[in-house]
Amino acid sequence: MTKRILLAAAAALALPLPALAQTAEQVAALRDDALKNDTLAWDLTEGLTTEVGQRLAATEAEARARDWSVKRLTALGFKNVRIETYRMPVWVRGEETADVIGASAQKLTIAALGNSGSTGSRGVEAEIAYFPTLADLQAAPAGSLKGKIAFISHSMTATQDGSQYGYFGAVRRQGPALAASKGAVAVLIRSVGTDHHRNPHTGVTSWPTGTKPIAAAALSVPDAEQLERLLKRGPVKLRLLVTPQFKGEAESGNVIAEVPGSEPSAGVVLIGGHLDSWDLGTGAIDDASGLGITTAAAKRIMDAGQPRRTIRVVWFGAEEVGGFGGEAYAKAHGRERHVLATESDFGADRVWKFTTNLPSGAESIATRLATALAPLGISRSSEKAHGGTDVGPVLALGVPGVDLEQSGLRYFDYHHTPDDTLDKVDAGELRQNVAAWTAMLAIVANAPEDIGPVATDHR
């Protein structure tokens, strides 16, 4: 027996009896049954992606998804099921084509970025100004892109923790506005993805106040590489047509359901994922599967008996286009006592590690989590839990967090593409996620410790 196992056992024996029971037979039984028998996560993922399909924020499709969600959550026995609406800007996709003109005339495959401006119905024809990296674009002189189409590339690769997305995602998030500020008439980026399928990756971009949106689109990775090869042979001129529209404001909303706790004063455990998706695929891995995982785990806790703490499941709206659902939830509920907030929004592949951000009086919970999750192949990381877009605003208030982190080796092959479809979800790995979430909820929702706030400067 290793020193770590001995220390974990000693810590467990020092706990009050209810917590000791959690770390042994009760949590293990719930976990193992989910691993073998759970079908609800799949049913929810399949149902949402099949019966509703694409769910672009603040559109009729997202509204249908909210109605679908209320019916399903109510039928499953959750309490206090409701929709909380808010208003937000609406952006919708239009035509999008890109053609090399001249001696090497050919079509390129693109997808407009969320919040892209328009070329107008006649499109634009202009020479390409190539930047191998975002840093190269940043170094370009002011006004140097006047009348040109900027093309920004990068070299993102797959990692288990998905850590390169934060860095290379800046090409999409910041690149278009930067190109516009230097005079570009339009901008293309190499898709922020790790596949070599001819599927462009969309995703939101942002425009600082005072910056007029220009047409902004992503090339599929093979097309970006093709354009780079053409540029090595000499100047390239492109005809670009990108015609999305901003349609004022419309309604989006969060769907909320609860497993009421036996001790309201013990606080709320907030879990969930996001209901909206991009309009290219059916949002199976991003994020119908996250909704299925978290909801199936909460249902298992509910069926096992009333937990000490209330478990609040939120299906957040409008995450993809700027995190409007998470902000609206924090505005409406931020004063309530949340003792933990966490989300599932990184696909449906296996959970491989977990991180925590717990107050000193509740750190023993992490030891129990390590014991319960180890049989699933999940190890504890010393990093701090950071949450995601939807629970981030609540975590910023000092609410503790636990992250169950999935493998990202495949995620950015499909993320924000037409290939985000149900066939990319593996039922066995989905069950492993449910088992991990079930074990985590069984421990946290019933923990005898008082779970207080954490210092916000830890994030």
C-alpha positions as CSV (number, residue, x, y, z in Angstrom):
1,M,0.0,0.0,0.0
2,T,1.5,3.4,-1.1
3,K,1.9,6.3,1.2
4,R,-0.8,8.2,-0.7
5,I,-3.3,5.5,-0.3
6,L,-2.5,5.2,3.5
7,L,-3.0,9.0,3.8
8,A,-6.3,8.9,1.9
9,A,-7.5,6.0,4.1
10,A,-6.5,7.9,7.3
11,A,-8.3,11.0,6.1
12,A,-11.5,9.0,5.4
13,L,-11.5,7.4,8.8
14,A,-11.2,10.8,10.5
15,L,-14.4,12.0,8.9
16,P,-17.8,11.9,10.5
17,L,-19.9,8.7,9.8
18,P,-22.0,10.2,7.0
19,A,-19.0,11.2,5.0
20,L,-17.3,7.8,5.6
21,A,-20.3,6.0,4.2
22,Q,-20.0,8.2,1.1
23,T,-16.5,7.2,0.4
24,A,-17.2,3.5,0.7
25,E,-20.2,1.5,-0.5
26,Q,-22.9,4.1,-1.3
27,V,-20.9,6.2,-3.7
28,A,-19.2,3.2,-5.3
29,A,-22.6,1.5,-5.9
30,L,-24.0,4.6,-7.5
31,R,-20.9,5.1,-9.6
32,D,-20.7,1.5,-10.8
33,D,-24.3,1.3,-11.7
34,A,-24.0,4.4,-13.8
35,L,-21.0,3.0,-15.6
36,K,-22.8,-0.2,-16.5
37,N,-26.4,0.8,-17.0
38,D,-26.9,4.5,-17.7
39,T,-28.9,5.2,-20.8
40,L,-30.4,8.6,-20.0
41,A,-27.4,10.7,-21.0
42,W,-27.6,9.0,-24.5
43,D,-31.3,9.4,-24.7
44,L,-31.1,13.1,-23.9
45,T,-28.2,13.7,-26.4
46,E,-29.9,11.7,-29.1
47,G,-33.3,13.4,-28.5
48,L,-32.1,16.9,-28.5
49,T,-29.9,16.5,-31.6
50,T,-32.6,14.6,-33.5
51,E,-35.8,16.3,-32.5
52,V,-34.5,19.8,-32.5
53,G,-31.2,19.8,-34.4
54,Q,-29.2,23.0,-34.7
55,R,-29.9,25.6,-32.0
56,L,-28.4,28.9,-32.8
57,A,-28.9,31.4,-30.0
58,A,-31.9,33.7,-29.9
59,T,-33.5,31.9,-32.9
60,E,-36.7,30.0,-33.3
61,A,-34.7,26.8,-33.0
62,E,-33.3,27.7,-29.6
63,A,-36.8,28.5,-28.4
64,R,-38.0,25.1,-29.6
65,A,-35.1,23.6,-27.7
66,R,-36.2,25.3,-24.5
67,D,-39.7,24.0,-24.8
68,W,-38.4,20.5,-25.5
69,S,-36.1,20.8,-22.4
70,V,-38.9,21.7,-20.1
71,K,-41.0,18.8,-21.2
72,R,-38.2,16.3,-20.8
73,L,-37.0,17.6,-17.4
74,T,-40.5,17.7,-16.0
75,A,-41.2,14.2,-17.2
76,L,-38.0,13.0,-15.5
77,G,-39.3,14.2,-12.1
78,F,-37.2,17.3,-11.6
79,K,-38.7,20.1,-9.5
80,N,-39.1,23.8,-10.1
81,V,-38.6,23.4,-13.9
82,R,-38.8,26.8,-15.6
83,I,-37.4,29.0,-18.3
84,E,-35.8,32.3,-17.4
85,T,-35.6,34.6,-20.4
86,Y,-33.4,37.5,-21.4
87,R,-32.9,39.7,-24.4
88,M,-29.8,39.6,-26.6
89,P,-28.4,40.6,-30.0
90,V,-29.3,38.2,-32.9
91,W,-26.8,37.3,-35.7
92,V,-27.7,34.8,-38.5
93,R,-25.6,33.3,-41.2
94,G,-26.0,34.1,-44.9
95,E,-24.2,33.2,-48.1
96,E,-20.5,32.3,-47.8
97,T,-18.3,31.6,-50.8
98,A,-14.6,32.1,-51.5
99,D,-13.0,31.8,-55.0
100,V,-9.4,32.2,-56.0
101,I,-9.4,34.1,-59.3
102,G,-6.8,34.1,-62.0
103,A,-4.6,31.4,-63.4
104,S,-5.2,29.0,-60.4
105,A,-8.9,29.7,-60.2
106,Q,-10.6,27.4,-57.6
107,K,-13.1,27.3,-54.8
108,L,-12.2,27.4,-51.1
109,T,-14.4,26.1,-48.3
110,I,-15.3,28.7,-45.6
111,A,-17.7,29.4,-42.8
112,A,-18.5,32.9,-41.5
113,L,-17.5,33.6,-37.9
114,G,-20.2,34.5,-35.5
115,N,-20.7,38.3,-35.5
116,S,-19.0,38.6,-38.9
117,G,-19.9,41.6,-40.9
118,S,-21.0,41.4,-44.5
119,T,-19.3,41.9,-47.8
120,G,-22.7,43.0,-49.2
121,S,-24.5,41.1,-51.9
122,R,-21.9,41.9,-54.6
123,G,-19.0,40.5,-52.5
124,V,-15.5,41.8,-52.7
125,E,-12.5,41.1,-54.8
126,A,-9.1,41.8,-53.3
127,E,-5.5,40.6,-52.9
128,I,-4.6,38.4,-50.0
129,A,-2.2,39.8,-47.3
130,Y,-0.8,36.7,-45.5
131,F,0.2,36.6,-41.8
132,P,1.6,33.2,-40.6
133,T,0.6,34.1,-37.0
134,L,-1.5,36.7,-35.1
135,A,1.8,38.2,-33.9
136,D,2.7,39.0,-37.5
137,L,-0.6,40.8,-38.0
138,Q,-0.1,42.7,-34.8
139,A,3.3,43.9,-36.2
140,A,1.8,45.1,-39.5
141,P,1.9,48.9,-39.8
142,A,-1.3,50.9,-39.4
143,G,-3.2,51.3,-42.7
144,S,-1.1,48.6,-44.4
145,L,-4.1,46.4,-45.2
146,K,-6.2,49.0,-47.0
147,G,-8.1,47.3,-49.7
148,K,-6.8,43.8,-48.9
149,I,-8.2,40.6,-47.5
150,A,-6.2,39.6,-44.5
151,F,-5.4,35.8,-44.1
152,I,-4.2,34.7,-40.6
153,S,-2.8,31.3,-40.1
154,H,-1.5,29.4,-37.0
155,S,-0.3,25.9,-35.9
156,M,-2.7,24.5,-33.3
157,T,-2.2,20.9,-32.4
158,A,-4.3,18.4,-30.4
159,T,-3.5,18.0,-26.7
160,Q,-5.3,16.0,-24.0
161,D,-6.2,19.0,-21.9
162,G,-7.1,21.2,-24.9
163,S,-4.8,23.9,-23.7
164,Q,-3.8,25.2,-27.1
165,Y,-7.3,26.4,-27.8
166,G,-6.9,29.3,-25.4
167,Y,-3.8,30.6,-27.2
168,F,-4.7,29.9,-30.8
169,G,-8.3,30.9,-30.3
170,A,-7.1,34.5,-30.2
171,V,-6.7,34.3,-34.0
172,R,-10.5,34.0,-34.2
173,R,-11.5,36.1,-31.2
174,Q,-9.2,39.1,-31.8
175,G,-7.8,38.7,-35.4
176,P,-10.7,40.1,-37.4
177,A,-11.0,43.3,-35.4
178,L,-7.2,43.8,-35.5
179,A,-7.3,43.3,-39.3
180,A,-10.1,45.8,-39.6
181,S,-8.2,48.4,-37.6
182,K,-5.4,48.2,-40.1
183,G,-7.7,48.7,-43.1
184,A,-8.6,45.2,-44.3
185,V,-11.8,44.9,-46.3
186,A,-12.3,41.3,-45.0
187,V,-10.5,38.6,-43.1
188,L,-10.0,34.9,-43.4
189,I,-8.5,32.7,-40.7
190,R,-7.2,29.1,-40.6
191,S,-9.9,27.3,-38.7
192,V,-9.2,26.9,-35.0
193,G,-9.2,23.1,-35.1
194,T,-7.0,20.1,-35.3
195,D,-8.6,18.0,-38.1
196,H,-7.8,17.8,-41.7
197,H,-11.4,17.4,-42.9
198,R,-12.8,19.9,-45.3
199,N,-15.0,21.3,-42.7
200,P,-14.5,24.9,-41.5
201,H,-14.8,25.7,-37.8
202,T,-17.0,28.6,-37.0
203,G,-17.0,30.4,-33.6
204,V,-17.6,33.9,-32.3
205,T,-15.5,36.9,-32.9
206,S,-15.8,40.3,-31.2
207,W,-15.6,43.9,-32.3
208,P,-14.4,46.6,-29.9
209,T,-16.6,49.6,-29.6
210,G,-16.1,51.9,-32.5
211,T,-14.9,49.1,-34.8
212,K,-17.2,48.5,-37.8
213,P,-17.5,44.7,-38.4
214,I,-16.0,43.5,-41.7
215,A,-16.6,40.1,-43.3
216,A,-14.8,37.4,-41.3
217,A,-14.7,33.7,-42.1
218,A,-12.7,30.6,-41.3
219,L,-11.2,28.4,-44.0
220,S,-11.2,24.6,-43.4
221,V,-7.7,23.5,-42.5
222,P,-7.0,21.8,-45.9
223,D,-8.1,25.0,-47.7
224,A,-6.0,27.2,-45.5
225,E,-3.0,25.0,-46.3
226,Q,-3.9,25.2,-50.0
227,L,-4.0,28.9,-49.8
228,E,-0.6,29.0,-48.2
229,R,0.8,26.9,-51.0
230,L,-0.7,29.2,-53.6
231,L,0.8,32.2,-51.8
232,K,4.3,30.7,-52.0
233,R,3.9,30.8,-55.8
234,G,3.0,34.5,-55.9
235,P,0.2,37.0,-55.1
236,V,-3.3,35.6,-54.8
237,K,-6.5,37.5,-55.5
238,L,-9.8,36.3,-54.0
239,R,-13.5,36.9,-54.6
240,L,-15.3,36.7,-51.3
241,L,-19.0,36.7,-50.6
242,V,-20.1,36.7,-46.9
243,T,-23.6,38.0,-46.1
244,P,-24.7,37.4,-42.5
245,Q,-27.1,39.7,-40.8
246,F,-27.5,41.4,-37.5
247,K,-31.2,41.3,-36.7
248,G,-31.6,43.5,-33.6
249,E,-32.6,41.8,-30.3
250,A,-34.6,38.7,-29.6
251,E,-35.2,36.4,-26.7
252,S,-33.0,33.7,-25.4
253,G,-33.2,31.9,-22.0
254,N,-31.9,29.4,-19.5
255,V,-33.8,26.3,-18.5
256,I,-33.6,25.5,-14.8
257,A,-34.5,22.3,-12.9
258,E,-33.8,21.2,-9.4
259,V,-33.4,18.3,-7.1
260,P,-34.4,20.0,-3.8
261,G,-32.2,19.4,-0.8
262,S,-33.2,18.5,2.7
263,E,-31.3,21.4,4.2
264,P,-31.9,24.6,2.2
265,S,-29.3,26.5,4.3
266,A,-26.6,24.1,3.2
267,G,-26.5,25.8,-0.2
268,V,-26.9,25.0,-3.9
269,V,-24.7,22.8,-6.1
270,L,-24.9,24.3,-9.6
271,I,-24.3,22.0,-12.6
272,G,-25.1,22.0,-16.3
273,G,-24.1,22.8,-19.8
274,H,-25.3,24.9,-22.7
275,L,-28.5,24.3,-24.7
276,D,-27.6,26.4,-27.8
277,S,-25.3,25.3,-30.6
278,W,-23.8,26.6,-33.7
279,D,-25.9,26.2,-36.8
280,L,-23.5,24.0,-38.8
281,G,-23.9,20.7,-37.0
282,T,-26.4,19.4,-34.4
283,G,-24.3,20.3,-31.4
284,A,-23.9,16.7,-30.1
285,I,-20.5,17.1,-28.5
286,D,-21.0,20.9,-28.0
287,D,-23.0,20.6,-25.9
288,A,-26.0,18.2,-26.0
289,S,-23.8,15.5,-24.4
290,G,-22.8,17.9,-21.5
291,L,-26.5,18.4,-20.8
292,G,-27.1,14.6,-21.0
293,I,-24.1,13.8,-18.6
294,T,-25.0,16.3,-15.9
295,T,-28.7,15.7,-16.0
296,A,-28.3,11.9,-15.9
297,A,-26.1,12.2,-12.9
298,A,-28.5,14.5,-11.1
299,K,-31.4,12.1,-11.9
300,R,-29.4,9.3,-10.3
301,I,-28.9,11.2,-7.1
302,M,-32.5,12.1,-7.0
303,D,-33.6,8.5,-7.5
304,A,-31.2,7.4,-4.7
305,G,-32.9,9.7,-2.1
306,Q,-33.0,13.3,-1.2
307,P,-29.6,14.9,-1.0
308,R,-28.6,17.3,1.7
309,R,-28.0,20.2,-0.7
310,T,-30.2,21.3,-3.6
311,I,-28.8,20.3,-7.0
312,R,-29.7,22.9,-9.6
313,V,-29.3,21.8,-13.2
314,V,-29.1,24.7,-15.7
315,W,-29.3,24.3,-19.4
316,F,-27.8,27.6,-20.3
317,G,-28.8,29.5,-23.4
318,A,-26.6,31.6,-25.8
319,E,-23.2,30.3,-24.6
320,E,-21.6,30.1,-28.1
321,V,-22.2,33.7,-29.1
322,G,-20.9,35.3,-25.9
323,G,-21.9,33.6,-22.7
324,F,-25.2,35.5,-22.3
325,G,-26.9,32.7,-20.4
326,G,-24.1,32.5,-17.8
327,E,-24.2,36.2,-17.3
328,A,-28.0,36.3,-17.0
329,Y,-27.9,33.5,-14.4
330,A,-25.4,35.2,-12.2
331,K,-27.3,38.5,-12.4
332,A,-30.5,36.7,-11.3
333,H,-29.1,34.3,-8.8
334,G,-25.7,35.5,-7.8
335,R,-26.8,36.5,-4.3
336,E,-28.0,33.0,-3.5
337,R,-25.8,30.7,-1.5
338,H,-24.0,28.5,-4.1
339,V,-21.5,26.1,-2.6
340,L,-20.2,24.6,-5.8
341,A,-20.5,25.4,-9.5
342,T,-19.3,23.3,-12.4
343,E,-20.2,22.4,-16.0
344,S,-19.7,19.9,-18.7
345,D,-18.8,21.5,-22.0
346,F,-15.8,19.7,-23.5
347,G,-17.4,16.9,-25.5
348,A,-18.2,13.3,-24.4
349,D,-14.8,11.6,-24.3
350,R,-13.5,10.1,-21.1
351,V,-12.9,12.1,-18.0
352,W,-9.2,11.7,-17.2
353,K,-8.5,14.1,-14.4
354,F,-10.2,16.4,-11.9
355,T,-9.3,19.7,-10.3
356,T,-10.8,21.5,-7.4
357,N,-11.0,25.0,-5.9
358,L,-12.3,24.4,-2.4
359,P,-12.0,26.4,0.8
360,S,-9.7,25.2,3.5
361,G,-12.5,23.8,5.7
362,A,-13.7,21.6,2.8
363,E,-10.5,20.3,1.3
364,S,-11.2,16.8,2.7
365,I,-13.9,16.6,0.0
366,A,-11.2,16.4,-2.6
367,T,-9.6,13.4,-0.9
368,R,-12.9,11.6,-1.0
369,L,-13.4,12.6,-4.6
370,A,-10.0,11.1,-5.5
371,T,-10.9,7.8,-3.8
372,A,-14.3,7.6,-5.6
373,L,-13.0,8.6,-9.1
374,A,-9.7,6.6,-9.2
375,P,-11.5,3.3,-10.3
376,L,-12.7,5.2,-13.3
377,G,-9.2,6.1,-14.3
378,I,-9.4,9.7,-13.1
379,S,-6.5,11.2,-11.3
380,R,-6.4,14.4,-9.2
381,S,-4.5,17.3,-10.5
382,S,-2.9,20.0,-8.4
383,E,-4.2,22.7,-10.7
384,K,-7.1,24.9,-9.7
385,A,-10.6,24.4,-11.0
386,H,-11.6,27.2,-13.3
387,G,-15.0,26.3,-14.7
388,G,-16.2,27.4,-18.1
389,T,-18.1,30.2,-19.8
390,D,-21.5,29.4,-18.2
391,V,-20.5,29.0,-14.6
392,G,-17.6,31.4,-14.8
393,P,-19.7,34.5,-13.7
394,V,-20.8,32.6,-10.5
395,L,-17.3,31.3,-9.8
396,A,-16.0,34.9,-10.1
397,L,-18.2,35.7,-7.0
398,G,-16.1,33.3,-4.9
399,V,-18.1,30.1,-5.4
400,P,-15.9,26.9,-5.1
401,G,-15.5,24.7,-8.1
402,V,-14.7,21.1,-9.2
403,D,-13.8,20.4,-12.8
404,L,-14.2,16.9,-14.3
405,E,-11.9,17.2,-17.3
406,Q,-12.4,15.2,-20.4
407,S,-9.8,14.2,-23.0
408,G,-9.5,16.8,-25.7
409,L,-7.5,14.8,-28.2
410,R,-10.5,14.5,-30.6
411,Y,-12.6,17.5,-29.5
412,F,-11.1,20.1,-31.8
413,D,-11.5,17.8,-34.8
414,Y,-15.3,18.4,-34.6
415,H,-15.7,21.6,-32.5
416,H,-17.9,24.2,-34.3
417,T,-18.1,22.3,-37.5
418,P,-20.8,20.5,-39.6
419,D,-19.2,17.3,-38.2
420,D,-20.5,17.9,-34.6
421,T,-23.1,15.2,-34.9
422,L,-24.4,12.3,-32.8
423,D,-22.1,9.6,-34.4
424,K,-19.1,11.3,-32.7
425,V,-20.4,10.4,-29.2
426,D,-19.2,7.0,-27.8
427,A,-21.9,5.5,-25.6
428,G,-19.3,3.8,-23.3
429,E,-17.3,6.9,-22.7
430,L,-20.6,8.8,-22.1
431,R,-21.4,6.4,-19.3
432,Q,-18.0,6.9,-17.8
433,N,-18.7,10.6,-17.7
434,V,-22.1,10.0,-16.0
435,A,-20.4,7.7,-13.5
436,A,-17.8,10.4,-12.6
437,W,-20.5,13.1,-12.2
438,T,-22.7,10.8,-10.2
439,A,-19.8,10.1,-7.7
440,M,-18.9,13.7,-7.5
441,L,-22.5,14.8,-6.8
442,A,-23.1,12.1,-4.3
443,I,-20.1,13.4,-2.3
444,V,-20.5,17.1,-2.7
445,A,-24.3,17.3,-2.4
446,N,-24.2,15.2,0.8
447,A,-20.9,16.3,2.4
448,P,-21.2,17.1,6.1
449,E,-18.7,19.9,5.9
450,D,-19.7,23.5,5.5
451,I,-18.5,24.7,2.1
452,G,-17.8,28.4,2.3
453,P,-16.5,30.8,-0.4
454,V,-13.0,30.9,-1.8
455,A,-10.8,33.9,-2.5
456,T,-11.6,35.2,-6.0
457,D,-7.9,36.0,-6.6
458,H,-7.3,32.3,-6.9
459,R,-8.6,32.4,-10.5
